[in-house]
Amino acid sequence: PLASGRLDPPDICLIYATPGQMILLINALQYEGYRKFEWQVVGETACADSWGRALARGEPSLSIPCFAERRYGGVQDDELLMALQPHYLAKAVNGLRSLAANGLRYPIAPYGVQMDVREGMAASY
């Protein structure tokens, strides 16, 4: 963990999150200075897809954890992995705060199938 100070500063930070949490993290990184993120999947290892790419390119990298991460690392079936350099953490936190101030926060509350979605969509969009 970052708090241990063992690596000061660390080269890469790894964030494991559910898809719902991950989309908010991505939106938080895009909140100021929007940019389109593009990722690809090698399909063999999450290491190459995540922290290897983040180190090589210096930008956040999203991946689907691989077999070994799930089998030996305890990564759960509903988790994705984001690797990013430490300086992106403050940007992510600030973006999450801004999103929350605009009503976007986790967990994302479903509007409900019994409701007319037009009312909610009109307020959101």
Buried (B, 14 or more C-beta within 10 A) or exposed (E): EEEEEEEEEBEBBBBBBBEEBBBBBBBBBBBEEEEEEEBEEEEEBBBBBBBBBBEEEEBBBBBBBBEEBBEEEEBEEEBBBBBBBBEBEEBBEBBBEBBEEEEBEBEEEEEEEEEEEEEEEEEEE
